Amino acid sequence: MIVHGFLDNPFDSKWKRMAEALLRWGDVNVVRVDWRRGVRGWYQSASTNAHMVGAQIAVFMKRL
């Protein structure tokens, strides 16, 4: 699971390279999470939204 940070661009090539490196490492699944809508605005709202994104990721992982 790869989740970009507060000030990161999820389309930056470093995230793609990270996913590719994990796939070369072994027979794994990689999920990249784009939550840029949740980080818009002030840091405080992004911090609050991070909790929601984390909860949604947990639900997704449980369903897998």
C-alpha positions as a Markdown table, in Angstrom:
| # | Residue | x | y | z |
|---|---|---|---|---|
| 1 | Met | 0.0 | 0.0 | 0.0 |
| 2 | Ile | 1.5 | 3.3 | -1.1 |
| 3 | Val | -0.1 | 6.5 | 0.2 |
| 4 | His | 1.2 | 9.9 | -0.8 |
| 5 | Gly | 1.9 | 12.6 | 1.8 |
| 6 | Phe | 0.3 | 15.9 | 2.5 |
| 7 | Leu | 2.3 | 18.0 | 0.1 |
| 8 | Asp | 3.1 | 15.2 | -2.4 |
| 9 | Asn | 1.7 | 14.9 | -6.0 |
| 10 | Pro | 0.4 | 11.4 | -6.4 |
| 11 | Phe | 1.4 | 11.5 | -10.1 |
| 12 | Asp | 5.0 | 12.3 | -9.3 |
| 13 | Ser | 7.2 | 9.7 | -10.9 |
| 14 | Lys | 8.7 | 8.7 | -7.6 |
| 15 | Trp | 5.4 | 6.9 | -6.6 |
| 16 | Lys | 5.3 | 5.0 | -9.9 |
| 17 | Arg | 9.0 | 4.0 | -9.4 |
| 18 | Met | 8.2 | 2.9 | -5.8 |
| 19 | Ala | 5.4 | 0.6 | -7.1 |
| 20 | Glu | 7.6 | -0.8 | -9.8 |
| 21 | Ala | 10.4 | -1.5 | -7.4 |
| 22 | Leu | 8.0 | -3.4 | -5.1 |
| 23 | Leu | 6.8 | -5.5 | -8.1 |
| 24 | Arg | 10.3 | -6.3 | -9.1 |
| 25 | Trp | 11.1 | -7.3 | -5.5 |
| 26 | Gly | 8.6 | -10.1 | -5.5 |
| 27 | Asp | 5.2 | -11.5 | -6.4 |
| 28 | Val | 3.2 | -8.9 | -4.6 |
| 29 | Asn | 0.2 | -6.7 | -5.1 |
| 30 | Val | 0.6 | -2.9 | -5.0 |
| 31 | Val | -2.2 | -0.4 | -4.3 |
| 32 | Arg | -1.5 | 3.3 | -4.7 |
| 33 | Val | -3.9 | 5.6 | -2.9 |
| 34 | Asp | -4.7 | 9.0 | -4.3 |
| 35 | Trp | -6.2 | 11.1 | -1.7 |
| 36 | Arg | -5.3 | 14.5 | -3.1 |
| 37 | Arg | -8.9 | 15.8 | -2.6 |
| 38 | Gly | -8.5 | 15.1 | 1.1 |
| 39 | Val | -5.3 | 17.1 | 1.4 |
| 40 | Arg | -6.7 | 20.3 | -0.2 |
| 41 | Gly | -6.8 | 23.3 | 2.0 |
| 42 | Trp | -5.2 | 23.8 | 5.4 |
| 43 | Tyr | -3.1 | 21.3 | 7.2 |
| 44 | Gln | -5.6 | 20.9 | 9.9 |
| 45 | Ser | -8.4 | 19.7 | 7.6 |
| 46 | Ala | -5.9 | 17.4 | 5.8 |
| 47 | Ser | -4.9 | 16.0 | 9.2 |
| 48 | Thr | -8.6 | 15.3 | 10.0 |
| 49 | Asn | -9.1 | 13.8 | 6.5 |
| 50 | Ala | -6.1 | 11.5 | 7.0 |
| 51 | His | -8.0 | 9.7 | 9.7 |
| 52 | Met | -10.9 | 9.1 | 7.3 |
| 53 | Val | -8.7 | 7.9 | 4.5 |
| 54 | Gly | -7.0 | 5.5 | 6.9 |
| 55 | Ala | -10.3 | 4.1 | 8.0 |
| 56 | Gln | -11.4 | 3.7 | 4.4 |
| 57 | Ile | -8.1 | 1.9 | 3.5 |
| 58 | Ala | -8.7 | -0.4 | 6.5 |
| 59 | Val | -12.2 | -1.3 | 5.2 |
| 60 | Phe | -10.7 | -1.9 | 1.7 |
| 61 | Met | -8.0 | -4.2 | 3.1 |
| 62 | Lys | -10.5 | -6.1 | 5.2 |
| 63 | Arg | -12.7 | -6.7 | 2.1 |
| 64 | Leu | -9.7 | -8.1 | 0.2 |
